[in-house]
Amino acid sequence: MSGPLSGVRVIDLTTVAMGPYATQLLGDMGADVIKVESHEGDIFRHAAPSRHPRMGAAFLNLNRNKRSIAVDLKDPADLRAVRELILTSDVFIYNVRPQSIRRAGLDYQTLSAVNPRLIHCGAYGFSESGPYAGRPAFDDIIQAMSGMADLQGRNGDDGPSYVNTIMADKTTALAVVYAIAMALYEREKSGLGQAIEVPMFETMVSFNLIEHFAGATFHPTQSSMGYERLLSPYRKPYRTQDGYIALMPYTTAQWQRFFTVAGQAEVAEDPRVLDPALRSTRIGELYKIMADLVAQKTTDAWLDLLADADIPVARVLSPDDLLHDPHLKAIGFFEEVSHPTEGKIRNIGIPVRFSRTPGRIGRPAPGLGEHNEEILGGSVGTCAAG
């Protein structure tokens, strides 16, 4: 493997999406990721659609650039083999409940006594320091508890709503990656590893409140929480005569240019446009005016009209549209490859580019237990690749 993390070995005891996405990103950047699975396999192997059992579509991208071993951690021999792997590795990441990790003797205190350079990362629902410790957590639960579902529902009529992506899982995964990268950097100076805790709940509360903390930033609370611009019912893709566009004048000059181009020069001189402080409190009114204007022309007409106005504007694309997007095509973002068991598949590209040590997709998602013999030899039972 190439990439900035080439030479780093990661033992991955995670399932579903949060942990596997984090380790996918580490693997894309060159880390040797060994995925530790039960003999039943990661449950996300079964997520439809699929061509063959235990090789679901999402699994194929989440678990590329990894090797798989299938073990029974309740079996002393298998547990001992996995422990030995961890003790010779740089990073151990898990999303098993911490109490289970302690019972298995895979906790930081036990392992670091033998390998003081080990970076030991637990990624799970809630910090061990609070009363929610050990509670089960999935993306929907964390979206609900972190304020995201409430915020998402405020500019509609149906109450709290989930974001239509596993936002909490993927955002927490990014936090896992930056935490591990920071710990690896610090280890270069100190020579020592450390334990890292990345809880979903706290990560998403921090993520959601950056702009929505608002009046609660001040003590005592000065005004209600929530960033008004984002909560306006008119902040959404705008319907044209034949479709939708995303349109976002932001600066005073951009708002003035929009209304001028739209034939509303008098609105361009409205105090709600000219005064940024007033605009921030009356933004919903301006969005409403803009929505009414956008509805009067076609999508192409607006794109042509605003092409030279230096105002952020775009056609609304569906996921299907992305496969044919000219920019993504030009950079080869979706790479067609041949998987040894699944045939021709598409890999989702690596968005981050390094000039000297680029990441790459060098290994397809593994079958269940495909690398038992390669990694563990005859020390544990084998499981047929799946």
N, C-alpha and C positions, 0 to 999 in steps of 0.2 A: 504494500500500500504506500502511496505517496501522501503528502499533506502535512500540515503543521503539527499534527499529533502522531505522526509516524513513530513507532517505537513505544507508544503507550499502550499497555494492555488493560482492558476494562472487562471485569466480570459483571455481567448484566443479569440480575435476578429480578426482572420486572416483567409485567404483563400488560395487556390491553394497549393503551396508547401513550399515557404520560411518560412512563419510563422508556418504553421502546422508541418514542420519538426522540427523546434526549440522546439515547445511545445510537440511534440512526445518525444523528447529526455528528456525534463524536466519530462514528465509523466513517462517515463521508469525508471527514478531515484527517483520516489516516489511522485512527486508533484501531487496534486489534480487539474487536468486541466479541466476547464469548457469551452467547446467550444460554443461560441455564434454564431448562424447562422441565416440567414434570413429564411423566410418560403420557399424560393426556395432552400436553402441549399448551401453549399460550391460547387462552380462550379466543383471542382475536384471529387465530388461524381459521376460525369457523365463520367469520363475518362475510356475508354474501356481498357481491357475487364471487364465484370461484369457478375454475375449470376442473379442479380436482380437490378431494377432501383435504382439509387442513392447510390450504394454500389460498386463503381469501385475498381479494384485491388489495384491501388496506394493509394487510399483513405484508404483502410483497414489497411495498415501499417502506413501511415502518421498520422492516427487519433486513433490508439490504446491508451489505458490507458487514455481515456478522456470520459467525459460525455457531452451530447449535449442538448442545449436548443435552440428552434427556436422562434424568436421574430421579431417584426417589430419595428425597432428603430425610425421610424417616428411616431409611436403611443406613446403619452406621458406616458401612463401607463407602456408600455413595456420598454421604455427608463428609466423611474424611477426605475423599478425593476432591470435592468442591472446596473444602477448607484449604487444602494444599494449593489449589489453583489460586485462590484469593491471596494466599501468603506470598506467592511469587508474582503478583500483579501490582499495578500502580493504583488502580481505582476499583472499588467495589460499590455498585449502586443497586439498591433494592427498593421495592415498594410493598414488601411484605410488612405486616404490622411489627413494630419494634419488639414487642414482647415475644413474638415468634423467633425473631432473630436472636434475641438473648437466650432463649431456650436451646437454640441450635448451637450456641457457642460461636456465633458469627458476629457478635457485637464488637464495637470499636475497641473497648478496653481489652478484650481477650485477644483480638487479632493484632492490635498495634504493639502488644507486648513482644510479639515475634517479628512483626514487620512494621517498624516505626515510621516508614516512609509511605504507608498505605493511606490513601484518601478514601474515606468511608462515607458514602452519601446515602442518606435515607430520604426518600421522596414519598410522602403519604399525605393523608388528609389534614391532620391537625398537629400542631406542635406538641411534643411530649411535655412541655412545661405548663400546659393549661388543662382545664377540666374536660375539654373535648378529646383529650389524648385517647387514641385507640378506637375512636368511632369510625365506622365504615364511611367511605366518601367516594363518590363518583362525580363526573362532570356536572350532571344536572343538579346534584345536591349542593355542590360548591357554587354553581351559578346562582342558586337560590339564596344561599347563606351569605354570599359576599356582596349582595346588593345589585349584582348584574341583572338578574331577572326583573327586579323591581324597576331599575333604570330603563331596561329595554322596553318595558310595558308602559312607560309614562307618556309617550307620545302616540299612544293608540287607545282604543276603546275596550280592549279585552282583558285588561289587567296585566299582571306580571307575565313575562314571556322569555323563553330561552333564546339565546343567539343560536342560529342554525349552523353551528359548528361546535366541535368540542373545545371551546375557547379556554376553559379552565385547565384541561389536560395539556393543551399545546402551549399555553402561556407558562404554566409551571415547568414544563419541559425545557423551555428556553432559560428559565431561572436555574434549573439544574445544570445546564450546559455552562452558563457563565460562572456559576459557583465552582464547578469542577475545574474550569480553565484557570480561575483565580487561584485555587488551591494548588494546582500544578505549578503555576508561576511562583507562588510563595515558597513552595518546596524547593525550588531551585536556589533560593537564598538561605533557607533555614536547614534544609536537609530532612525535614520532618513532614509527615502527612498530618491529617487531622480529620475529625468527624464533622460532617456537614449535615444539617437538617434543612430540607426544603419542603415546608408544608403547603398544601394547596390553598387552604383557607386564608392564611395570612398573606400568601403571595397574591391572591386575587383581590383581597381587601386593599392591599397597597396599590395594585394595578388599577383598580376601579376608582379609587378616591383621589388620584393625582389631580384631576380637574374638578371632580364632583365634591371634594371636601369643602370647597367654597367658604361659606360663612363660618363653618366649624373650624376653619384654620385659626380663627381668633378666639381668645378665651377672655371673658365669656363669649359664647357663640354670637356672632354679629348678625347673621341672617341665615336663611335656610340653606341646606346642602343642595348641590346640584348645579351644573353648569348650564345656564339658560339656553345658550345657542344650541347645544346638543339635544335638549329636551323639547324643543319646539316641535309641535305636530306637523309643521311644514318643512322640517329638515328631513328630506327624503328625496329619492330620485323624482324628478319632475316629469309629469306626463306631457308629451308633445301631441301633435295631431295623429302621429302614427307609431309612437313608441315612448321611450323614456331617455332622459339624459341626466347625468350628474353635473351640477353647476354650482360653483362656489366662489362668488366674489368675496373677498376677505378684507382687503385694505380699502380705505376711503376712495382711492383712485380707481380701484377695480369696480366698486359699487357705482361710482359715477359713470365710468365707461359703459357698464352694462346698461344702465337706464338710458344713456344717450344713444347707444346702438339700438336699443329696443324702441326708440322713438318716444321716450318719456323724459325729455330734458328737464322738465320742471321737477320731477321726482329726484333727479340727480342733485338738485340744490336743496332738497328737504333736510332740515336739521337732523333727522334720524339717520341720514346718510353721511352728513358732513361731520358730525360729532361722534368720535369713536366710543366715548363713555355712554352717550345716549343710545347709540346704536346697539351696544351690548345688552341694554335692558329692553329694547324694542325690536330685537332681531326677528322675532316671530312675525311681526307685522310686515317687515321687508321681505321675508321669505314668502308670505302669502301673496304679496304684490307680484313677486317674481314668478310664483307658480301660476298665477292667472295669466301673466304675459307669455310664459313658455307654452302654455296650452294652445296658443293661437297660431303656431307654426309647426312645421314638421321637424323631425330630428335632424335631417340633413341641412335644412334651412338654417337652424340654429348653429350647427357646427360650422357652416360656411360663414355665417354672419359674425361669429365670435372668433374665427380663426386668427385674426390679426389684432384682437383686442387684449391679449395677454391676460385672459381670465381663465382660471382652471375650469375646463369643461370636458366631458367625455361621454361617449355612448355607453349605455349600461349593457354589460356583457353577461351572458349566462356562462356557467361552467363549460357547456358544450362549445361556446364561442371561443374559449381560450385555446382549444386545440388548433384553431385556425387563425389565431391572432398573429399579425405580420411581425410584430416585434419579437414575440416568443419564438416564432419560426426562424427568424433571422439569427437568434443566438443559440438555436438548437436546444431549447429548454426541455422539450419532451423528447427523450432519446428512446428510439425503438431498439430493443435488444432481444436476443433469444435466451430464454430461461431454460435450463436443462430439463425441467419437468413440465413447465407451464407453457412452453412454446413462445411465440412472439408476444412481448409485453411492452408497455411504455413505462419508463422511469420518469418520475417527477424530478426536474433538474435541481442542481445545487445553486441557490441564489447568490451565495457569498463567493467572491472571487479573490484569490491570492495571486500576486504577480509571480512569486518565486516558488511557493509550495502549495499549488492548488489542490483542493480536494478532488476526489473522483469516485465514481461508482464502479468498483472493481470486482465486487462479489455479489451474486444474486442472493435473494432471501433463501435461507437454507430449509431443507426438509427437516422434520422433527428428528433430532438425534443424529443428523447426518454426519457430524464430526466427532462422535463418541470415540471411535477407534483412533482417529488422528490426534485428539487432544488427551484422552484418558487411557489409551491403550486397552489393556485387558483388565483395568482396575475396577470397572463397573460393568453392569449388564448393558447390552446394546439395545437400541430401539430402531426399528425400521424407519428409514426416511419416508416422509410423507407427502 
